[in-house]
Amino acid sequence: MAVIVKYVVERNGEEKMTFTSKAEADAYDKMLDMADELFSLLSESKLIEDEEKQEELSLYLAQRKEEVLYALGAKRKPTPKKPKVVKPVEEQDAEDAA
């Protein structure tokens, strides 16, 4: 018989998701916390009257935290690294001989 450890994220008595890693469960729980805060912010604004749409948008923004931070200017996008150019062996040998 195998023992399997599972981490369950629960909100208001409702099971939301199950993970095999504590780190993944913690990250998901943190994302849900962000979504809750965003929901409060959206509901205060009265821009979106439909609560279901507010919840969907809150979850969408929380799941895309990095992109939101880039858009707000709170975080810089990483600059793409230039690929390293590898010279063919023949060119390296010619340079070494010179």
N, C-alpha and C positions, 0 to 999 in steps of 0.2 A: 504494500500500500504506500502510495506517494503522498507526501505532505506538500501542499501548494499554498503559498502565501499570496493573498490577494489584498489589495488596497482599494477600498470602496470610497468614492467621493459621494457624500450625501448632503442634500440641502433640504431643509424644512421637512425632514422625515422621508424624503424621496431619494432613492438611489439614482444618481446621475450617470456614473461611469465606474468601471472596475479596471484596475491596473495591476500589473505584476511588479511594478517598480514604485517605490515610495517617492522617488524624485518626480516621476511622471504624474503621480497622483497629486503631489504638492503643486506642481506647475499648473495642472488643470484647475485645482481649487483656487489658486491665485488668479487665474484667468476669469473664473466665475466671480470672484470678488471684484475684479475690474469691471466686469459686465454689470454687476449690481450698482456700482458707483456711476457708471455711464447711464444706466437706466434712470437713476435719480436725477441726473443732470438733464437728460432729455425730457423727462416728465415735467420738470420745472419750466422748461422753455415753451411748452405748449405748441411747438412747431409741428409735432406729430401727435395727433389726437388718439390714434389707434394704439392701445397698450401693447398689442401683439407685435405691431411694427416697431414700437420702441424697444421691445425686448429683442427682436431679431437684429435690429441695428446695433444695439448695445453689445450683443454677443459677437456680431460681425467685427465691430471695431476692436473689441477685446482680443479676439483671435488674431487680429492683424496689428497688434501693438507696435511692432517695430516700424511698419509703414506709417502708422499714425504719428509716431514720434518724429519720423523724417519729415512728414508733411507739416507738422507744427514747428519744425526747426529746433526741436529739443534734442535732436540727435543727428549727427552727420552720417550720410551714407558712406560706407567703406569704399575707398577708391579701388577700382579693379587692379589687380597686380598684373604687370606686363609679363607675358610668358618669357621664360628664359630661352634665349637662342643658343642652341648647341651647334657648334661647328662640326662639320664632318671630320673624321679622323685624318683624312688626307690633308686638309687645310691646317689642322693643328700640327701635324708633323712638319709641314712646310714652314710654318712660323717658328717652330722650335729649332729647325736646322738653320734659319737665317740669323 
